[in-house]
Amino acid sequence: MPRFLSTLVLFALAAGGPLFAQQGQTLQRAYAGRSCRVYVPSTYRPGDARPLVVLLHGCTQDPADFARGTAFDAIAERERLLVLYPEQTSSANSNQCWNWFEAAHQARGSGEPASIVACVEGFAAEFSVDRERVYAAGLSAGAAMSSILGATYPDVFAAIGVHSGLEYAAASDVGSAFSAMFTGGPPPDQAAAKALRVMGARRRALPVFVAHGTSDYTVRPVNGEQTIAQWAQVADLVDDGVDDDSVSARPSSTQQGTSPGGLRYTVFDHLGPNGLVLLRRLLVEGLAHAWSGGDASGSYTDPAGPSASEALWAFFALHRRSASAPPTPTPAPTPGGDTVAPTTAAAPPAGDFNAPVDVELVPDEQATTYYSLDGQDPTTASAVYSGPLRLTQSTSLRFFSVDAAGNQEPVRRADYRIGGVAAPCGCAVHVTRLKAVAVAAKARYRAFEGYPQGALRVGDEGMFQDDLYRGLLAFDASALPPGTLARGATLRVRRAAARGAVASLHVDLQRGYFGGGAELAPEDFLAPASDYDLITAPAPSADGEWLEVDLPQAALDAFNAGGRVELRLRAEKARPQFEPSWVELDAAGADAPEVVLRH
């Protein structure tokens, strides 16, 4: 990045709340039946077209709250911007979330995207708007809706901002929404293909700003990475029709800094084919699900972080709508003709769902897709895929695609297990942290070591021994608030020290007590488990690093049942060796192992 831009970015992030001498107008308007808060700077004059920033609040928020938290009106006054804050109603969503996870609100010309654009049109009919500089950004559910606006209306919005949000079409129902929030949405290449389809002839390389915190346990940071990767792939294909990384998900440059509040952050910039910044990601260490650098008078803010509002406008100011409109791409010819079969993916991927799920079949090129739902392999005489498949019961979905050259891929299978119906909520998830009592033993020799003072060791002492040390973590699930139902759980352990070559950690689960008795005994470390080898995860690679592993449904069932839940940890070496091979995990205080339950 040019030196002056680098300086500008760091200055904007370090800036505190902007001050202004004059006060513009805060107005209430209703456009196309939707209530909106409007900010008009004191310097506005009719006929003087000004940029417009559309800001979408998150769940349980409203426009006034979001305006306070982002402090964006102050930036608007200083920079002579118009600001539009559309409001989501409780009748549309009981938690006032934008319904980003429903297919009905992911297309052009209908649902909430069309309603928001109608607000823009109504606003532009009343105020002088520079149509080359209309932008949209939001937090959480509002950020996910901003992604949708970028895909469905690239001819309206010059750029978008996604703070603690998700990629376009990250989910298609409540069940897949929770899955995306906790583990990420569909692979970015698949999501990019969806975005290109909905963009149609309006497709272009869309400038995107992303902000996320490393400690966001409501919408995991992987979603920020996926959002950048999705739009990088879109821009790459828009550039010349070829997947050749002309715009890459790998950053072109990085900058690091520390906010006045003491939070470290990194800015990742991705250049477009013209050499200018097209995508930017702000990653803030220790930031939770909150607007970075926001004002404490608003909800879901962290004043200690770098100013996301300043960084957002610094990015938007670089971009006009027409500047990123591409020439019509010409696909590169394939020497000797097309001989490569398509590859089709199911989105969301196969797995366990609490509610009916809409499954899309996405080939990586233009192709006809055949499928079956009866457990039998489909043929070219089977049903032809034409739109999302709603699965209301457990189903073995099988499918394949054939391209225009007649290349046919092998039949693929995706098994969906559908359980009870989840409560319809797209809001921020409540979190309960259960700290563990950590104990250790020499499992093989049954020599109980008792409660460690500082660390929990798993592994061996060398001489080609295996599984000498095991750890046991005990949790009191009755600490969950009464009447709550955990929908997600993450085990967190922090590496204190290590030696040798431990490759992975294995976790067994016991409902109640290992060995059956309430008193800890050496036999507990070898006793049968309710769920043996429940999860396997790579060992932490550095001292001080947290390992975070999402627990499967069996663990959720155990915690939701209440009472005592125990997890037993075992280590697996990368290779047999004479030298000791172990990992020590912090076992006491703030860094003790914990399970984070989302409900």
HUFENNOR-V803841 format. One record per residue. N is the residue number from 1. PHI is phi in whole degrees, -180 to 180 (none if undefined). Layout:
N;PHI
N;PHI
//
This chain:
1;none
2;-54
3;-58
4;-66
5;-69
6;-59
7;-64
8;-61
9;-62
10;-66
11;-64
12;-63
13;-69
14;-82
15;-65
16;-85
17;-62
18;-69
19;-109
20;-148
21;-80
22;-99
23;-118
24;-80
25;-102
26;-106
27;-123
28;-107
29;-136
30;-127
31;-119
32;52
33;83
34;-111
35;-72
36;-139
37;-96
38;-127
39;-117
40;-120
41;-66
42;-65
43;-89
44;-67
45;-133
46;-54
47;92
48;-94
49;-64
50;-120
51;-61
52;-122
53;-113
54;-98
55;-116
56;-109
57;-70
58;-94
59;-62
60;65
61;-101
62;-138
63;-57
64;-65
65;-61
66;-67
67;-63
68;-64
69;-67
70;-82
71;54
72;-76
73;-60
74;-65
75;-65
76;-62
77;-64
78;-67
79;-96
80;63
81;-107
82;-96
83;-130
84;-123
85;-114
86;-66
87;-114
88;-86
89;-97
90;-71
91;-74
92;-80
93;-155
94;-61
95;-103
96;59
97;-86
98;-67
99;-86
100;-64
101;-93
102;-109
103;-59
104;-65
105;-118
106;-125
107;-125
108;-76
109;86
110;-153
111;64
112;-67
113;-58
114;-64
115;-65
116;-66
117;-65
118;-62
119;-64
120;-60
121;-65
122;-64
123;-64
124;-67
125;-75
126;-99
127;-122
128;-83
129;-115
130;-78
131;-68
132;-78
133;-131
134;-112
135;-129
136;-134
137;-152
138;-165
139;-117
140;59
141;-61
142;-67
143;-69
144;-62
145;-69
146;-63
147;-59
148;-66
149;-62
150;-64
151;-79
152;-87
153;-133
154;-69
155;-86
156;-105
157;-103
158;-74
159;-162
160;-131
161;-126
162;-126
163;-102
164;58
165;-121
166;-138
167;-68
168;-64
169;56
170;-70
171;-152
172;-127
173;-164
174;-63
175;-61
176;-72
177;-65
178;-61
179;-60
180;-66
181;-60
182;-89
183;-128
184;102
185;-88
186;-60
187;-52
188;-55
189;-64
190;-68
191;-64
192;-64
193;-62
194;-65
195;-62
196;-64
197;-65
198;-76
199;-68
200;59
201;-69
202;-89
203;-58
204;-160
205;-75
206;-91
207;-68
208;-136
209;-110
210;-125
211;-130
212;-157
213;-107
214;-71
215;-106
216;-83
217;-101
218;-92
219;-121
220;-62
221;-58
222;-57
223;-67
224;-65
225;-63
226;-66
227;-62
228;-63
229;-64
230;-60
231;-75
232;-66
233;-67
234;-59
235;-64
236;-61
237;-75
238;-65
239;-58
240;-144
241;78
242;-122
243;-79
244;-126
245;59
246;-63
247;-123
248;-113
249;-72
250;-83
251;-66
252;-79
253;-157
254;-135
255;-133
256;-125
257;-160
258;-131
259;-73
260;-57
261;-83
262;96
263;-91
264;-79
265;-148
266;-131
267;-110
268;-107
269;-110
270;-122
271;-88
272;-84
273;-59
274;-85
275;84
276;-100
277;-67
278;-105
279;-129
280;-140
281;-125
282;-105
283;-113
284;-111
285;-72
286;83
287;-78
288;-90
289;-82
290;-157
291;-74
292;-66
293;71
294;-75
295;-86
296;-66
297;-73
298;-105
299;-80
300;53
301;-131
302;-134
303;-62
304;-74
305;-80
306;-64
307;-73
308;-67
309;-64
310;-65
311;-65
312;-62
313;-68
314;-58
315;-75
316;-57
317;-62
318;-80
319;-127
320;-115
321;-64
322;-73
323;-66
324;-109
325;-77
326;-92
327;-70
328;-65
329;-71
330;-112
331;-60
332;-71
333;-70
334;-99
335;-57
336;77
337;90
338;-81
339;-123
340;-101
341;-74
342;-70
343;-123
344;-112
345;-120
346;-95
347;-132
348;-71
349;-63
350;-58
351;162
352;-98
353;-135
354;-85
355;-145
356;-52
357;-131
358;-97
359;-107
360;-105
361;-107
362;-122
363;-77
364;-87
365;-154
366;-62
367;-162
368;-99
369;-111
370;-110
371;-149
372;-142
373;-121
374;-102
375;85
376;-100
377;-66
378;-77
379;-130
380;-71
381;-94
382;-81
383;-61
384;-97
385;-69
386;-134
387;177
388;-52
389;-101
390;-87
391;-105
392;-104
393;-142
394;-56
395;-143
396;-99
397;-88
398;-126
399;-162
400;-159
401;-127
402;-127
403;-88
404;-65
405;-86
406;89
407;-73
408;-119
409;-85
410;-65
411;-65
412;-111
413;-130
414;-138
415;-100
416;-113
417;-107
418;-104
419;-106
420;-70
421;-82
422;-81
423;-66
424;-75
425;-143
426;-114
427;-92
428;-63
429;-94
430;-75
431;-126
432;-122
433;-103
434;-108
435;-79
436;-99
437;-92
438;-103
439;-133
440;-145
441;-156
442;-83
443;-63
444;-66
445;-94
446;57
447;-99
448;-67
449;-101
450;85
451;-86
452;-73
453;-81
454;-131
455;-144
456;-116
457;-101
458;-130
459;136
460;-147
461;-104
462;93
463;59
464;61
465;-84
466;-123
467;56
468;-75
469;-103
470;-126
471;-122
472;-131
473;-116
474;-111
475;-129
476;-103
477;-71
478;-69
479;-74
480;-62
481;-56
482;-56
483;81
484;-90
485;-130
486;-68
487;-108
488;-160
489;-146
490;-131
491;-87
492;-124
493;-132
494;-117
495;-74
496;-99
497;-162
498;-159
499;-150
500;81
501;-135
502;-76
503;-91
504;-152
505;-115
506;-112
507;-126
508;-104
509;-121
510;-129
511;-81
512;94
513;-111
514;-60
515;82
516;89
517;-102
518;-73
519;-86
520;-66
521;-139
522;-55
523;-64
524;-60
525;-82
526;-121
527;-68
528;-58
529;-118
530;-59
531;-137
532;-83
533;54
534;-60
535;-143
536;-130
537;-140
538;-61
539;-68
540;-56
541;-96
542;-148
543;-61
544;87
545;-84
546;-88
547;-97
548;-119
549;-127
550;-72
551;-89
552;-78
553;-59
554;-59
555;-70
556;-59
557;-60
558;-66
559;-69
560;-68
561;-74
562;83
563;78
564;-91
565;-129
566;-120
567;-118
568;-114
569;-105
570;-131
571;-112
572;-124
573;-78
574;-70
575;-162
576;-62
577;-158
578;-80
579;-74
580;-59
581;-145
582;-153
583;-127
584;-105
585;-113
586;-57
587;-123
588;-145
589;72
590;-65
591;-97
592;-65
593;-56
594;-149
595;-113
596;-98
597;-102
598;-108
599;-147
//
